[in-house]
Amino acid sequence: MASTKEKIFQVVDDNKSKLINGVLIIGGIYLTYRFGKNIIASLNKSDAQNKADDSPEVRQAMALRSAMNPSGISWMMSMDTTDTNTVLNTAKTITNLDSVQKAYKNLYQSNLLDNIQNELSTSEYQKFLTIISSNKDKDTSQGGAPPVQFAKANQLIVAKKAVSLRSSPDASNHGAFYEVFSDQNILRQAYVGEFLGYATGRQQFDEVNNVKFIEVAYVINAVNAPAAYKNKNKKRVSFWVSSSSVYVDIFTYYKNMFEAYPATKKLTGWKKPPDFFTLKGIPMPRILTRMNTPVLNERLIPIAHARPNTVLGKLIMSMNTGNGEFLQFQTVDNTLRWVDKRYIQLQEQA
């Protein structure tokens, strides 16, 4: 009686030709797959290279690869020295990271972010992403997230701790005695709890020092200003400050700021928003009630009532609905509201 082993050998021997054909077929399929994959990759790479002159994303992908793999030999990338400055400078030009990643994939059959993360330190990789995410020209046409804002325009900025106010967004100088002969951009040190002013919406990322800067500004209202500022009415003051939550607190409404930092209320009396006196050259009167007045929301629905001789806020715009003229105003806590013009009078600001 044949053993199990002998039976297996017999089956194999009887079906030798079928097994050989099967192996050949499988091998052919595998080779065809690899060959086809290489052809497609080659075509994608060729197409991406041909678009280099017309596509900034292709040029950016090629610049990043060249910075990480200057030898041009892919298997030597881990041994090549990465030009970090070129990587970060290229990041400043990227407005559509998804398109750059796609171009990089077509060119090099590799994942861009994986390669960059492997070539840069953790802090450098974060700088790379921060630079791209905060680019004011970031392309959002395909549904991407809008640029990251360190602080929105008109938000209220308070010094959480002593912080340098600078003439430029560069944190290289620290005000130390040994830096006396270096380029200095420190205007002064803000004190803890000081109301600094209003974010303008402008921002810069100092990648060398890894500091996110926002521009802050205000205009001087001499009526309520200290004696030293009486002769500087309407003068605009601006500077750059770190937006880090370690150094500043950022508020959207005065009320919240006053609750957290009561002393800021006095400073807001003379440090006014940059458009306090004018908005594109148009005088900005205040809205004063003449009688009991309904205050309206954006749908012109009454939500509150104001007593006579109450200053509601500053005029923003007017709108005629056909049923009457309504005025939009901005309240002291930066909220936009509407009021029927029949109930109010306009009061010019000093």
Summary of the structure (lengths in Angstrom):
residues: 350
radius of gyration: 32.4
end to end distance: 116.6
largest distance: 118.2
contacts: 971
relative contact order: 0.07
helix: 35%
strand: 26%
